Amino acid sequence: GIFFKSVDHVLNGSPLHIYAARSDPPLTDNPNDDPPIIVFLLAPFVAIAKGVGLESNLRGEVVLVTLCFIILVPILGWLVVSAIDRLNPGLSPLQRLAAYALVTLSPLVWLCFSPWGHIEQPLMIGLLIATVLALQARRELLAGVLGGLTLLTGLTAAFPLLALATLLYASGQLRSLWRSAGLAVLILAVGVAPFLLADQHNTAYSLLTFRPGRAIGGNSIWALVNFDRPSDLASLIRRLDTPAEALVCIAAGYAAATRLRMSVRSVDVWAILTIGALALPMLVKVNWPYYYAAPFVLMLIWELGALRDRADSPRWPVLSVGYLIAASTLGQYIGMASIGLGDRVITGIAEFTVMLGFAAAIWYQLETRAPRDQPVPATSG
């Protein structure tokens, strides 16, 4: 219900104070640490729920509001199929139908709605896909606008976008980088600035301070160090996850440009985006099942978009389906309050190993594929 607490500020006439919201006990210090777009999209639907008498029934209120956003799932499926069509127009109708079904029926996508209620995730992934399609169509300004909206919807999109920006820089496509990434950062800054000006303390805590200082969770590789004590070393360790994720993204983008000679119009750029998205569940110190959705969708676009007509090539997204099974299984072990220390460490190691394994499998395919750089067909615009 933390989103709903933020929405209450909008409905009560204090829209610039949405970051004053805090979770209920025992997590009283937990703020709404997501960008503002989803809060304002939720506001009219929460108002309707309150208007029909659901204000005192949080579960009913959540169900009603969530139902209004289920339309995002078929839209996301359509965007995925549209992206695949641009990358590989020769796919059969059955393959397109399989791609649509894998997205719209995926437990990873539906986990965003229930039980976690992070309905901003499908919207963020859809905007991310639209951003990359615009960039591949050489519409840098549109890509910048969409990229800014993506970041204002979900900050976790920053990791695949960082990998993409690094690829642009390392491949010498500086004009595209400044026009698209510069505009995206400007839109993000303009979108957040009013909240900082109106409520600097709460906004800075929610968006900048909270995540770095948060304690290490039980389903993370960082559980190995077990530094959840108030000390300078514990504080340092807790802040290493985001830099580690960023380094993975930068390394993937740089290697793609310099080693694989990849351009932004390459079909395989979607693989680099996938590795960037995998960096989050691989290295984040507090993992949630809805983090699995973005890598799956991006991986599916890449794998089906890069299918070849060679007889020895797979005709179906084997890697994506394998990831779907593995991530869906891991998702069952997240959020278990009674899990013991040994189980937390085992879960963290398993999570890291699985995500690293899929990132390595993707990179292996990029290394062994010939030719390495597969440009997007001219039909993509």
N, C-alpha and C positions, 0 to 999 in steps of 0.2 A: 503493500500500500503506500510506499514512499512516493511514487509518482503522483498518487491521488492527493497526498499531503501537499505536494507542490502545486497541483491543480487548484487546491482550495485557496491558495494565495491569489491565483488568477481570478477565481470566481468571487473572492472577497474584495477585489479592487486593488490588490497589491501585486501586479504581474511581475514587477522587477525584483520581488523578494522571494522568488520561488526556491532559492537555495537556502532559505532559513529553515526548511523542512528537515525533520530528523525522524529516524525510525523509532518504533515503539521499544520499550525495554524488552530484553536486556541490551539491545543494540542502540542505545539512545544517542550515541555519537555518530551513527551512520547517516550521512547526508544523501541527497539525490546528487550523484556525481556524474550524471549524463548531461549532454548539451540540451538547450532549451526547446528545440523544435517539437519533440514529442509531447511535452507538457502542454503546449498551446494547441496541438492537434487533439489532445484528449479532452480539453476543457469543455467544448460544446456537448460532448457525449456524456461526460460526467454530470454536467448540468441537467441533461435529460434524465439520467439515472436518479438523480436527487429529486427531480420533478415528479417522478412516478413513485416516490416513496421508498427508494432503496438506500437512502442516506445512512440508516442505522444497520444495514445489512451489507457489510463489506464484500462478502463472497458474491452476493447477487449483483452488487454494483460492478465488481470486476468482470463477472460473466457477461453482463449486458454490454459494457464498454468494449470488452475484447471481441465480442461477436461483430461489432461494427468494423473492426479492423481485419477480420478474416479475409476480406477482399484483397489484402496485400499478398496473400499466398498465391492465388491464380495469376495476379499481376507479375509476381516474381517469376513464376513458371513461364509466363509468356516472354518476359525479358530474357530469360536464359535461352529459350528456344530461338528467339530473335538473334541473340549474340552468336549462337552456334550456327545458324543459317548464314550469317555474314562471314563467318570463318570458314565454313565448309558447306557450300550450297548443295553438294551432291549427296547429302544424307537422305536415307529413305524415310518415308512417312512413319514407319514403325520405329525407327531410331529417334525421330523427333518426339513421337508419342512417349517413348520410354524416358527421354530426357525430361519431358513435362511431368510425367508421373513420378519420377525419382525426386523431383523438387517438391511438387505439391503434396505428395504423400509421405515425404521424408519425416521420420520422427525427430530429426535434428531441427527442422524448420518448426514443427509443431511444439517442440520444447520451448521455443521462444514465447509461445502463447500460454501453454499450460505445462507444468504448474508455475513457471517462473514469471510470466506476465511481461516479458521484455519485448513488447510488440514493436519497438523501434528497430529491432534487429533486421527483420525482413525489409523494412523501408530503407535502412542503411545499405543493405546488400544490393537492393535494386538501384539505388542512386549510385553506388559504386560501379555497378555494371554499366549504367548509362554514362558515367564519367569516362570510363575506359573506351567505350564505343565512340564517344564524341572525339576523344583524343586520337583514336586510330583513324577516324574520318577526317583528321586534320582540322577539326573545329576547336582550336585551343581555348578560345574565350568561353564557349559553351561548356567545355570540359572544366574550366576554372570555376564557373558558376555552379555546376553540378557537384564538383569536388568540395566546394565550400559548404553546400547544402548537406553533402554526405557527412562532413565533419561536425556540422551543427546537429546532425541526427544521432551519430554515434562516434565517439572518439576512438574506438577500437579500429575503425577504418584507416586510421593514420598509419598503421603498420604496412598493409599492402600498398598504400599510396606513397609511403616513404621508399619502398623498394622500387616503385615505378619512377619516382622522382630521381633516385640515384641512377637508374638506368638511363634516363634522359640526359643527366649531367655527364655520366661517364662515356656516353656515345656521342657527345658533342652536340646534342639537340637542345642548345641553350635557349634558343628563341621560344621553342615550345614549352620549355621548363618555366621560363619567367612569365610567359603569358598565362599558362594554365595554373601552375603551382602558386605563383605570385597572387593571382586573382583569388584562388581558393583560400589562401591564408588571410588575405584582406577581408573577404566575406566572413570568415570565422572570427576575425578580430572585431569587425563591426557588429556581428551578431552577439558577441559576448560582452562588448564594451558597456552597453546600458546597464547590465546587471552588476558589473564591477563598479560603475559610478554610483549606482543606487544603494548597493549593499556589498561593499568591498570585502568585508570580513568573511561573510558566509559564502560568497561566490568564490573567493580565492581558496577558502578551505575545501569547498566541495569539488572544484575543478582542478586545483593545483596541489593542495597540501594533503588531502585525505588519502589518496591512493598510494603515494610514496611511503607514507608513515604507517600504513595498515599492517597488521600482524600477518605472519606467514600462515597460509591455510594448509589444510591437511591433504589436499589432492594436488600437490605441487612438488617438483623436484627440490624446491627450497626447503622442504620438510627435513631433508637430510642434515641441514646445519642446525635446525631447531633453535634459532636465535630469536625467541620471542620475549626476551627479558629486557627491562629498561636499562640499556647501556649504550655507549657510543658505538660499540661494535655491532650490537643488534640493530641500531638505527641505520648504520651503513649497509648491513646485509639486506635489510628490508627494502632499501632503495635501489638495489642492483637489478631487479627484474626488468624494469622498463629500459634501462640502457642496454641490457643483454638482448632484449627483443629488437631494439633499434639496430644493434650491430649485426644481427642476423639479416635483417631487411637490407641494410646498406651493403653487406657482403654479397647477398644474392643479386641485387641490382647491379653492383659493380662488376661482378664476375660474368653476369649475363652479357653486359656490354663489351667487356674487354676480352673475355675468353671465348664466348660463344658468338661474338659479333652480332648481337641481337639488336634490332631496332624496335621502336614502340609499335610499329605496324606489324610486327611478327605475331603469328598465331601463338608462339610459345611465350609471349609476354604474359599470358594468362597463367602459365606455370609459375612465373616469378611472383605474380600477385598471390598465388596459392601459397608459396613458400613464405611470403610476407605475412599472410593470414595465419599460417601454422605457427609462426613465432609466438603468437599470443598464448594459445593453450600449451605450447611446449615449455614456455619459460615464465609465464605469469605466476605470481606467488599465491594468488587466490583464484582458483579456476571455477567456471560455471558452465553447465552443459550448453548454453546458447552460444558460447564461443566456438563450438564445433561447426556451426551452420555455415559461416562465411568460407572457411577452407573447402568444405564439401561442394558448395555451389560453384566456386571459382575453379576447382579441380574438374568438375563435371564439364564446364564450358571448355576448358583446355583440352581435356581428353577426347571429347566428341568432336571438337573443332579441329583437332590435329589428326584425326583418323586418316589413314592412307588407303589407297586402292591395292596396295601390295597384298599378295596372298598370305604372307606370314604375319600381317598386322592384325591385331585384335579388332573385331568389328563392334565391340561393346565396351563401355567404360569400366573395365575390370578394376582398375586402381580406385576409381571413385566408389564403386560398390563395396570394395574391401574396406575403404575408409569409413563408409556409412555403417558397416557392421561393427567395426572396431570402436568408432566413436559412440555409437548407440549403446554399446556394452559398457564403455567407460562411464557414460552419463548416468548409469544406474548406481554408481558408487559415490557420486558427488552429493554433498549435503547431508551425509549420514552423521547425526550428532553423536551417536554412541560409538563411532569407530575408534579403535585403540591406536596407540602410538605406532606400533609395528605395522598395522594396517594402513595408517596414513603414509608411512614411508614407502610401503610396497605400492600403494596407489600412485604416489607421486612419481616413483621410478617407472612404473608401467606407463603412466601418462606421457612422461618425457620421452621414453623409448619409442612408443607408438608414433608420436608426432614427428620425432626425429627420423624414424624409419620411413614414413611417407615422404618427408621432405627429401631424404636421400634417394628414394626410388624415383621421385620426379626429376631430380638433378641427373641421375644416371640415364634416364630416358633422354634428357636434353643433350647429354654428352654423346650418346651413341647414335642419335638421330642424324640422318644425312638427307638433304642438306640441313644445317642447323637453323638457319633463318628462313622460316616459311612465311612470306608476306601475306597479309590479309588480301583476299581476292578483290579485284577492282569493283565488284558489285557492292562492297561495303561503303561506298561513297567517297 
